[in-house]
Amino acid sequence: MPQPIDLNFDPSVFSLEQLDALLQAIQPLVGQLEDAYYQALLMQRQHTLPGIPQPPNDPPFNDPLPF
């Protein structure tokens, strides 16, 4: 199992250029993590576990109510 990374640091010891470079390095990683998370959610909805009933045609939560 991977070891956790300690991200506790004092930002005052870094220059703005160093913090900007760190942010630029982290942003693509966060984007990849978000993409993988939403892809996993999509795959979970497509491949439900056997024996667990699923609601039929459950509309997304952000759809307006049908009238």
C-alpha positions in Angstrom: 0.0 0.0 0.0 1.4 3.4 -0.9 2.6 5.6 2.0 0.7 8.9 2.5 2.4 12.1 1.5 2.7 14.7 4.2 1.4 18.0 2.7 1.8 20.0 5.9 4.2 22.8 5.1 4.6 26.5 5.8 3.8 28.4 2.6 5.7 31.4 3.8 9.0 29.6 3.1 8.2 29.4 -0.6 8.3 32.2 -3.2 5.3 33.0 -5.3 7.1 31.5 -8.3 7.6 28.2 -6.4 4.0 28.1 -5.3 2.8 28.8 -8.9 5.0 26.0 -10.2 3.6 23.7 -7.6 0.1 24.6 -8.5 0.8 24.1 -12.2 2.2 20.7 -11.4 -0.8 19.7 -9.2 -3.6 20.9 -11.5 -3.3 18.2 -14.2 -3.0 15.5 -11.5 -6.3 16.7 -9.9 -7.9 16.8 -13.3 -6.8 13.2 -13.9 -8.2 12.2 -10.5 -11.5 13.8 -11.2 -11.8 12.1 -14.6 -11.0 8.7 -13.1 -13.5 9.3 -10.4 -16.4 10.2 -12.7 -15.4 7.4 -15.1 -15.7 5.0 -12.1 -19.1 6.4 -11.2 -20.2 5.9 -14.8 -18.9 2.3 -14.9 -20.6 1.6 -11.5 -24.0 2.7 -12.9 -23.5 0.6 -16.0 -22.4 -2.6 -14.2 -24.5 -3.0 -11.1 -23.9 -5.7 -8.6 -26.0 -8.8 -9.0 -28.9 -9.2 -6.5 -29.1 -5.5 -5.8 -32.3 -4.0 -7.3 -31.8 -0.7 -9.1 -34.5 2.0 -9.5 -35.9 2.0 -13.1 -34.8 5.0 -15.2 -33.8 7.1 -12.3 -33.6 10.7 -13.7 -30.4 12.7 -12.8 -30.8 14.9 -9.8 -30.4 18.2 -11.7 -33.2 17.5 -14.2 -36.3 19.7 -13.8 -39.4 18.0 -12.6 -41.6 16.7 -15.4 -45.1 18.4 -15.5 
